[in-house]
């Protein structure tokens, strides 16, 4: 099966209104459709195609107009589900030691070249069935007080946003830090009360210990599309994780990793 390729604009050299008609002609879209797409926070994926030649052609036109654009195959993207996810950690000299998934791993912080922040959004819809019984006056006259059973259904919706950090390294696949899934004993005296606070302290500690790494928070402004992760007659779940994995990978590539992929 052919891999799908994406082309994304990381930064624009001119206004959206100026670029929209030009890119619309390249993509076969209307200028209005293209302008709406380009007004989203960068990085903006402008093309998904199994035709590598077409992806390269669109990339070339974007770059010829001065835009910072990049392309990659989706088979190059490491899913956050497949990244090492430490549940606990400690700092040791210039390294971070992660414990999780039945393993202990060491990551030299001098090997980290990018720290990419994001928020993974999850939506859960559950159908809750309720049954209640009450005395039916009509039946009471006939049968001495039989109980009537009433069945009701309602949909319970839960929306959650979890702060996460992609830790891109030069020599190996990225690490993935999920704020609500970690213990923070490794912060020692810097440990706070809540997980959200502790996650911010951890991010700050990583930035201080890996000063050569680029910290990128632009994905905090992105409203990524969601992918269905669970579906049944009574349960539905969708997550933005897959879309953000791709965008984080594109940011890593734009920071100079195209020649030396991290995986």
C-alpha positions as CSV (number, residue, x, y, z in Angstrom):
1,X,0.0,0.0,0.0
2,X,1.3,3.4,-0.9
3,X,2.1,5.8,1.9
4,X,0.2,9.0,2.1
5,X,2.3,12.2,1.9
6,X,1.5,15.5,3.5
7,X,2.6,19.0,2.7
8,X,2.5,21.6,5.4
9,X,3.2,25.3,5.7
10,X,5.2,26.1,8.8
11,X,5.3,29.9,8.3
12,X,4.0,32.2,5.6
13,X,6.1,34.7,3.7
14,X,3.1,36.8,2.7
15,X,-0.5,37.3,3.7
16,X,-3.1,34.6,3.4
17,X,-5.2,36.8,1.0
18,X,-2.2,37.1,-1.3
19,X,-1.3,33.4,-1.1
20,X,-4.7,31.8,-1.3
21,X,-5.4,32.3,-5.0
22,X,-2.0,31.0,-5.9
23,X,-2.2,27.9,-3.8
24,X,-5.8,27.3,-4.8
25,X,-4.6,27.0,-8.4
26,X,-2.0,24.5,-7.3
27,X,-4.5,22.4,-5.4
28,X,-7.5,22.7,-7.6
29,X,-9.6,24.4,-4.9
30,X,-11.4,27.7,-4.8
31,X,-9.6,30.7,-3.4
32,X,-12.2,30.9,-0.6
33,X,-11.7,27.3,0.5
34,X,-7.9,27.7,0.4
35,X,-8.1,31.0,2.4
36,X,-10.2,29.3,5.1
37,X,-7.7,26.5,5.4
38,X,-4.7,28.8,5.6
39,X,-6.2,31.0,8.4
40,X,-5.7,28.1,10.9
41,X,-2.7,28.4,13.2
42,X,0.5,27.0,11.7
43,X,1.6,24.4,10.9
44,X,-1.1,24.1,8.3
45,X,-1.4,20.9,6.3
46,X,-2.4,21.9,2.8
47,X,-2.2,18.6,0.9
48,X,-2.6,14.9,1.7
49,X,-1.8,12.7,-1.3
50,X,-0.4,9.2,-2.1
51,X,1.2,10.8,-5.2
52,X,4.7,11.7,-4.0
53,X,5.4,13.6,-7.2
54,X,2.4,15.8,-6.7
55,X,3.4,16.5,-3.1
56,X,6.9,17.5,-4.2
57,X,5.5,19.7,-6.9
58,X,3.2,21.6,-4.4
59,X,6.1,21.8,-1.9
60,X,8.4,23.3,-4.6
61,X,5.8,26.0,-5.5
62,X,5.3,27.0,-1.9
63,X,9.0,27.3,-1.4
64,X,9.4,29.3,-4.6
65,X,7.0,31.8,-3.2
66,X,9.2,32.1,0.0
67,X,7.1,30.1,2.4
68,X,8.6,27.8,5.0
69,X,7.1,24.5,3.9
70,X,7.8,20.8,4.4
71,X,6.7,17.4,3.4
72,X,6.8,13.9,4.9
73,X,5.3,10.5,4.5
74,X,2.9,9.5,7.2
75,X,4.7,6.2,7.6
76,X,7.6,8.2,9.0
77,X,5.5,9.4,11.9
78,X,5.9,7.6,15.2
79,X,2.5,7.4,17.0
80,X,2.5,8.7,20.5
81,X,1.0,5.3,21.4
82,X,4.3,3.8,20.2
83,X,6.6,6.3,21.9
84,X,8.1,5.5,25.3
85,X,5.8,6.9,28.0
86,X,7.5,7.1,31.4
87,X,5.1,6.8,34.4
88,X,7.9,7.9,36.7
89,X,11.2,9.6,36.3
90,X,14.3,10.9,38.1
91,X,17.2,13.1,37.0
92,X,20.7,11.6,37.2
93,X,23.6,13.9,36.3
94,X,22.8,15.1,32.8
95,X,20.2,12.4,32.0
96,X,16.6,11.7,32.7
97,X,15.7,8.1,33.7
98,X,12.2,7.0,32.8
99,X,10.3,4.1,34.2
100,X,7.3,2.8,32.4
101,X,5.9,0.0,30.2
102,X,7.9,-2.5,32.2
103,X,11.2,-0.9,31.4
104,X,13.7,1.6,32.7
105,X,15.3,3.8,30.1
106,X,18.0,6.5,30.1
107,X,17.9,9.6,27.9
108,X,20.9,11.9,27.8
109,X,19.5,15.4,27.7
110,X,22.3,16.5,25.4
111,X,20.6,14.2,22.8
112,X,17.3,16.2,22.9
113,X,16.9,18.7,20.1
114,X,13.3,19.7,20.4
115,X,10.6,19.9,23.2
116,X,7.1,20.2,21.6
117,X,4.1,21.1,23.8
118,X,0.6,20.2,22.9
119,X,-2.8,19.4,24.4
120,X,-4.4,16.1,23.5
121,X,-8.2,16.5,23.4
122,X,-10.5,13.6,24.0
123,X,-14.3,13.4,23.7
124,X,-16.3,10.5,25.2
125,X,-20.0,10.0,24.6
126,X,-21.7,7.3,26.7
127,X,-25.4,6.3,26.5
128,X,-26.6,5.7,30.1
129,X,-29.7,3.5,30.5
130,X,-31.8,4.1,33.6
131,X,-34.8,2.2,34.9
132,X,-37.2,3.5,37.5
133,X,-40.2,1.9,39.1
134,X,-43.2,3.7,40.5
135,X,-46.8,2.8,41.6
136,X,-49.3,3.0,38.7
137,X,-52.6,4.3,40.0
138,X,-54.5,2.7,37.1
139,X,-53.0,-0.7,37.8
140,X,-53.6,-0.2,41.5
141,X,-57.3,-0.2,40.9
142,X,-57.2,-3.4,38.9
143,X,-54.4,-5.4,40.6
144,X,-53.8,-3.9,44.0
145,X,-50.8,-1.7,43.2
146,X,-48.5,-3.1,40.6
147,X,-45.3,-1.2,39.9
148,X,-44.7,0.3,36.4
149,X,-41.1,0.3,35.1
150,X,-39.9,3.2,33.0
151,X,-36.7,3.0,30.9
152,X,-34.8,6.2,30.0
153,X,-31.7,6.9,28.0
154,X,-29.4,9.9,28.2
155,X,-26.1,10.7,26.6
156,X,-23.2,11.7,29.0
157,X,-20.5,13.7,27.3
158,X,-17.0,14.2,28.7
159,X,-14.4,16.5,27.1
160,X,-10.9,16.4,28.4
161,X,-7.7,18.2,27.5
162,X,-4.4,16.7,28.7
163,X,-1.2,18.7,28.5
164,X,1.6,16.6,26.8
165,X,5.2,17.0,25.8
166,X,6.9,15.4,22.8
167,X,10.6,14.9,23.5
168,X,12.5,14.6,20.2
169,X,16.0,13.1,20.4
170,X,18.7,12.8,17.8
171,X,19.5,9.1,18.3
172,X,16.2,7.2,18.7
173,X,12.4,7.6,18.7
174,X,10.8,10.4,20.8
175,X,9.6,10.1,24.3
176,X,6.1,11.2,25.2
177,X,5.2,12.7,28.5
178,X,1.5,12.7,29.4
179,X,0.8,14.9,32.3
180,X,-2.1,13.0,33.9
181,X,-0.4,9.6,33.6
182,X,2.8,10.4,35.5
183,X,4.1,10.4,39.1
184,X,6.2,13.4,40.0
185,X,8.3,12.2,42.9
186,X,11.4,12.8,40.7
187,X,10.9,16.6,41.2
188,X,11.8,16.1,44.8
189,X,11.7,19.5,46.6
190,X,10.2,21.1,43.5
191,X,7.1,18.9,43.7
192,X,3.7,20.8,43.8
193,X,0.2,19.9,44.8
194,X,-1.5,19.1,41.4
195,X,-0.4,17.1,38.4
196,X,-0.9,20.2,36.1
197,X,1.5,22.2,38.3
198,X,4.0,19.4,38.5
199,X,3.9,19.0,34.7
200,X,4.8,22.6,34.2
201,X,7.7,22.2,36.7
202,X,8.9,19.2,34.8
203,X,8.8,21.0,31.5
204,X,10.8,23.9,33.0
205,X,13.3,21.4,34.4
206,X,13.8,19.8,31.1
207,X,14.2,23.2,29.4
208,X,16.8,24.2,32.0
209,X,18.7,20.9,31.7
210,X,18.6,20.8,27.8
211,X,19.3,24.4,26.9
212,X,20.3,23.5,23.3
213,X,16.9,22.0,22.7
214,X,14.3,24.2,20.9
215,X,11.1,24.6,22.9
216,X,8.1,24.9,20.6
217,X,4.6,25.6,21.9
218,X,2.8,26.5,18.7
219,X,0.6,23.4,18.9
220,X,-1.1,24.8,22.0
221,X,-3.0,27.1,19.6
222,X,-4.0,24.4,17.1
223,X,-7.4,22.9,17.1
224,X,-6.5,19.5,15.6
225,X,-9.1,17.2,14.0
226,X,-10.2,14.1,16.0
227,X,-10.0,10.5,15.1
228,X,-12.5,7.9,16.3
229,X,-10.8,5.6,18.8
230,X,-13.8,3.7,20.1
231,X,-17.3,3.1,18.8
232,X,-20.2,0.9,19.9
233,X,-24.0,1.4,20.3
234,X,-23.4,2.8,23.8
235,X,-19.9,4.2,23.7
236,X,-18.1,6.6,21.4
237,X,-14.6,8.1,21.8
238,X,-12.5,10.5,19.7
239,X,-9.1,11.9,20.2
240,X,-6.9,14.5,18.6
241,X,-3.7,12.5,19.4
242,X,-3.2,11.1,15.9
243,X,-3.4,14.6,14.2
244,X,-1.1,16.2,16.8
245,X,1.4,13.3,16.3
246,X,1.7,14.3,12.7
247,X,2.0,18.0,13.4
248,X,4.6,17.5,16.1
249,X,6.6,15.3,13.6
250,X,6.5,18.1,11.0
251,X,7.7,20.6,13.6
252,X,10.6,18.3,14.4
253,X,11.5,18.0,10.7
254,X,11.3,21.8,10.3
255,X,13.8,22.1,13.1
256,X,16.4,20.4,10.9
257,X,15.7,16.7,11.2
258,X,14.8,16.0,7.6
259,X,18.3,14.7,6.8
260,X,18.6,12.5,9.9
261,X,15.2,11.1,10.9
262,X,14.8,10.4,14.5
263,X,13.3,6.9,14.1
